[in-house]
Amino acid sequence: QQVLQSQLNQILQAEEQAAIIAQQAEEEKWAVKAAEYPVATQIWRYMKAQGWNDYVCAGIMGNIMAEVGGQTLNIRYTLSSGNYYGMCQWSRTYSKVWGTGLETQCDFLRDTIHYEFDTYGFKYQKGFNFNAFLNMTDAQQAALAFAKCYERCASGSYSVRQKNAINAYNYFVN
């Protein structure tokens, strides 16, 4: 019995070490991404912490790339263009977000996205809402849904946002 207990302890220690090594590899992966695109990586990790799947995160990121990234992951979240500001280029009417930092903008997105999708989901598809958005499994369709329901931008930019979403997905997931 003592031999079995000793073997069990060795197995548990090996599993513990494997978990630590896996965690270190995961953190190294994020450190490399953060070194290349610090803001995009912070936004991505914030969205993932909300429990949003990779397709939804890529769809949102594809839109952010179109708004303030120049179609890249080099996100300039303090960009202001006339009456619009931030990573989603919110209008001045959203005074809570005007001139704020990245974390406040991420919080604002988190706090407003449910309402926007439940209110404007019909612009994407009849009966579409935030829950349906969270369950999307296609980055391009998630980008289109976000463009129509949250950004409510001109239709001429839909394909660029969808292409950006694929690039974001490939960068952060693959």
C-alpha positions in Angstrom: 0.0 0.0 0.0 2.9 2.3 0.8 4.4 1.7 -2.6 1.1 2.5 -4.3 0.8 5.7 -2.3 4.4 6.7 -3.3 3.6 6.0 -7.0 0.4 8.0 -6.8 2.3 10.9 -5.3 4.9 10.7 -8.1 2.1 10.8 -10.7 0.4 13.8 -9.0 3.7 15.6 -8.9 4.4 14.9 -12.6 0.9 16.2 -13.4 1.4 19.3 -11.4 4.7 20.0 -13.1 3.1 19.4 -16.5 0.4 21.9 -15.6 3.0 24.5 -14.5 5.0 24.0 -17.8 1.8 24.4 -19.9 0.9 27.6 -18.0 4.4 29.0 -18.5 4.2 28.2 -22.3 0.8 29.9 -22.4 2.2 33.0 -20.7 5.2 33.1 -23.0 2.9 32.9 -26.0 1.0 36.0 -24.7 4.2 37.8 -23.9 5.4 37.4 -27.5 2.0 38.7 -28.8 2.0 41.6 -26.3 5.5 42.6 -27.4 4.3 42.9 -31.0 0.8 44.3 -30.5 0.4 45.3 -26.9 -3.0 47.0 -27.2 -4.6 44.4 -29.4 -3.4 41.7 -27.1 -4.8 43.5 -24.1 -8.1 43.9 -25.7 -8.2 40.3 -26.9 -7.4 39.0 -23.4 -10.0 41.3 -21.9 -12.6 39.9 -24.2 -11.6 36.3 -23.6 -11.8 37.0 -19.8 -15.5 37.9 -20.4 -16.0 34.4 -21.7 -16.4 35.4 -25.3 -15.4 32.8 -27.8 -12.5 33.2 -30.3 -14.9 33.9 -33.3 -16.7 36.7 -31.4 -13.4 38.2 -30.2 -12.1 38.1 -33.8 -15.2 39.7 -35.1 -15.0 42.6 -32.6 -11.3 42.9 -33.2 -11.8 43.1 -37.0 -14.1 46.1 -36.4 -11.6 47.7 -34.0 -8.9 47.2 -36.6 -11.0 49.1 -39.2 -11.9 51.9 -36.7 -8.5 52.7 -35.3 -5.9 50.1 -36.5 -5.5 51.0 -40.2 -6.6 47.4 -40.9 -3.8 46.1 -38.7 -3.5 45.0 -35.1 -1.6 48.2 -34.3 -4.6 49.6 -32.4 -4.5 53.3 -31.6 -7.3 53.5 -29.0 -6.8 57.2 -28.2 -7.5 58.2 -31.8 -10.0 61.0 -32.2 -11.6 61.9 -35.5 -13.8 64.9 -35.1 -16.8 63.9 -33.0 -15.6 60.3 -32.5 -13.1 58.8 -30.0 -11.6 55.5 -29.0 -11.2 52.0 -30.1 -14.8 51.8 -31.4 -14.9 55.5 -32.4 -17.8 56.3 -30.1 -19.5 59.6 -30.7 -19.2 62.5 -28.3 -22.7 61.6 -27.0 -21.0 58.8 -25.1 -19.3 61.2 -22.7 -18.4 58.4 -20.3 -15.8 57.1 -22.7 -14.5 60.3 -24.2 -10.8 60.7 -23.5 -10.5 57.6 -21.4 -7.9 54.9 -21.3 -8.0 51.4 -22.7 -9.4 49.6 -19.7 -12.3 52.1 -19.4 -13.0 51.6 -23.1 -13.0 47.9 -22.7 -15.3 48.2 -19.7 -17.6 50.5 -21.7 -17.8 48.0 -24.6 -18.6 45.2 -22.1 -21.2 47.3 -20.5 -23.0 48.4 -23.7 -22.7 45.5 -26.0 -25.6 43.5 -24.6 -28.0 46.4 -25.0 -26.8 47.3 -28.5 -27.2 43.7 -29.8 -30.6 43.3 -28.1 -31.8 46.6 -29.5 -30.2 46.5 -33.0 -29.9 42.8 -33.6 -32.6 43.0 -36.3 -30.1 44.9 -38.5 -28.1 41.6 -38.8 -31.0 39.1 -38.8 -34.6 38.9 -37.6 -34.6 37.8 -33.9 -30.9 38.2 -33.5 -29.6 39.3 -30.1 -26.6 39.3 -27.8 -27.0 35.7 -26.9 -27.0 34.7 -30.5 -23.9 36.8 -31.1 -22.1 35.1 -28.3 -22.8 31.7 -29.9 -21.5 32.6 -33.3 -18.9 30.2 -34.8 -17.6 32.2 -37.8 -15.3 35.2 -37.4 -16.5 36.8 -40.6 -20.1 36.6 -39.6 -19.3 37.9 -36.1 -17.5 40.9 -37.7 -20.6 41.6 -39.9 -22.9 41.3 -36.9 -20.8 43.6 -34.8 -20.6 46.1 -37.7 -24.3 46.1 -38.2 -25.5 45.9 -34.6 -22.9 47.7 -32.6 -20.9 50.0 -34.9 -23.8 50.6 -37.3 -21.3 51.7 -39.9 -21.5 52.1 -43.6 -22.0 48.9 -45.5 -19.0 49.7 -47.7 -16.6 48.7 -45.0 -18.2 45.3 -44.1 -15.8 43.2 -46.3 -12.7 44.9 -44.8 -13.9 44.3 -41.3 -14.5 40.6 -42.1 -11.1 40.3 -43.6 -9.6 41.9 -40.5 -11.5 39.4 -38.4 -9.9 36.5 -40.2 -6.5 38.1 -39.7 -7.1 38.7 -36.0 -8.4 35.1 -35.6 -5.3 33.7 -37.3 -3.0 35.8 -35.2 -4.5 35.1 -31.8 -5.8 31.6 -32.3 -3.7 29.8 -34.9 
